[in-house]
Amino acid sequence: RPLSVDFIVKEGDPHASAVVDEITRDLAAIGISVNTSEVDREMWGELMSQGAFNMFMSKTWGAPYDPHSYATSWRQATANAHHVALENLTAPLTRESLMSKIEAVQKELDQSKIAKGWEEILRDVHGEAFNVPLWGERAPYVFNRRLIGVLPGNQLWAYDLNDVRILSGSANVTVAPGSTNGLFQSVGPLNPHLYFPNELFVNNWIYEGLVRYGKDGAIEPALATEWEVTNNGDGQRAVFTLREGVKFHDGSSWNCSVAKLNFDHVLNPTVKERHLWYGLPEIISSWSCDAEGRFVIETSAPYYPLLQELGYLRPLVMTAASAFAEGGTKTDTHNSCTPQSEGGFGPEKWDHLHENVTCVGLKAPIGTGPFKFVSKEVDPADNTTDLSVLFARNEAYWGGAPAIEFLEVKYFNDTDAVEAALLSGDLDMALGIGPLTSSQVRNFETKHSGTFETIRSDVFQNTVIVLNTGMAPTDDINVRKAIIHAINKAPMVEEEFFGLNQVVSQLFPKSAPFSDINLFPQWDYDLEKAALLNCPGYLERRLAAIPWN
């Protein structure tokens, strides 16, 4: 039957743009025409929150957010396309009952119960066929061989460069980083308590939290050296011993009062709603300093991701007391926010939080991390694009000063310009998804291996198409299944990504906690099945024709 679907793709996503034609062709084979809209980030967010789509190109968030924080974000239309996509599930499953399961499993502490809970959730999600799993993303790192010690970060957009060593040439290193919007354009206001256009890779260089998310999900010490988590009535109590002798980039001291100030700022009720895409801000009931100068967090319920979420690159990372406007003490009236009318990421979704708040936030980016902000050159043509952003090593870094003396982030118009700058020697590194196309990465790997090393991360996140159960024709589960089976992923991934990415059949990477389970039916390519699913009444007629007696 002839059907038409609206497909939303974010402008600047190189991988999504590369496969739109193939997806359109595949669906045409079963009578489904695709109306694709490639829109800017603001419109992308608006269409997402309105549910104005049948198909929405998206990605899971990868480590350390999958599966728990990504699934928690489904409760907010402003945070995830899945919120509206869950509107019309098969009874007795509803969006509300699914979200209750997601909330309940995070309040378990017994590992076997957690695993069982997630298995039930993932089977529910898989069976409703509102995701088209496409491929698992692997982040490429291409860098000049004058550098050694470059390793993939432990989470997406975390480019850990403090252990890089320099074999030859200047101690100043230039980098083209992948950003949350593809090709790098701006570091934003450098405020880790806010979101886009602030970039996660910068947070990773400038700021630190109490703990950090390490290899294979290990929770490692950062500004806290040790911690103890105990049951406390209905909730938990976590006591953190803070690292001594740590200085912020302005020379001020790290201590418990600064930790409390940052929590006061982020979790103030006037602005906390913006952070409810994940569970920790809601579950924390108090934070304080004890008589020994330790930082104490109490929760209203047990919460197994407590330490993991404290390792996120935002928002609960630490800035110096001197960085806060108004001294950071007037958090009810002066806090970090950017109204849409003043350039904040819309569509005006947080403006209601700003009615009684002056959006002042931080007046300077001052953290404790291995690199500190020096300066940036803004393009006068648009007053938005950062042509160059300079960072200097933190000579007093508690983990040891990096070998890189100055780190310069450079803007490039397109991936061809990045490639040319690498080959000319003007650029040392292209990191992550966005600076180079898959074919360019392959070119460096095969033709320039004498000068450049190319490495890849493990699969960080899965790219998926979210199917809207609340909008015709994808409100019909058979249509959703038809779409899933009609898309031929294997040749698409091989042709576009040259083996960089991997075909997947489930929502989350199997490397994500509690996600290494086999889900059935497998959402694989089956054109005949797809065509039959898009044939109204076919299955009913087949069943009626079976001589059951």
Buried (B, 14 or more C-beta within 10 A) or exposed (E): EEBEBBBBBBBBBBBBBBBBEBBBBBBEEBBBEBEBBBBEBBBBBBBBBEBBBBBBBBBBBBBBBBBBBBBBBBBBBBBBBBBBBBBBBEEEBBBEEBBEBBBEBBBBEEEEEBBBBBBEBBEBBBBBBBBBBBBBBBBBBBBBEBBEEBBBBBBBBBBBBBBBEBEEEEEBBBBBBBBBBBBBBBBBBBBBBBBBBBBBBBBBBBBBBBBBBBEEBEBEBBBBEEBEBEEBEEBBBBBBBBBEEBBBBEEBEBBBEBBBBBBBBBBBEBBBBBBBBBBBBBBBBEBEBEEEEBBBBBBBBBBBBBBBBBBBBBBBBBBBBBBBBBEBEBBEEBBBBBBBEEEBBBBEBBBEBBEEBEBBBBEBBBBBBBBBBEEBEBBEEEEEBBBBBBBBBBEBBBBEBBBBBBBBBBBBEEBEBBBEBBBEEEBBBBBBBBBBBBBBBBBBBEEBEEEBBBBBBBBBBBBBBBBBBBBEBBBBBBBBBBBBBBBBBEEBBEEBBBEBBBBBBBBBBEBBBBBEBEBEBEBBBBBEBBBBBBBEEEEEEEEEEEEEE
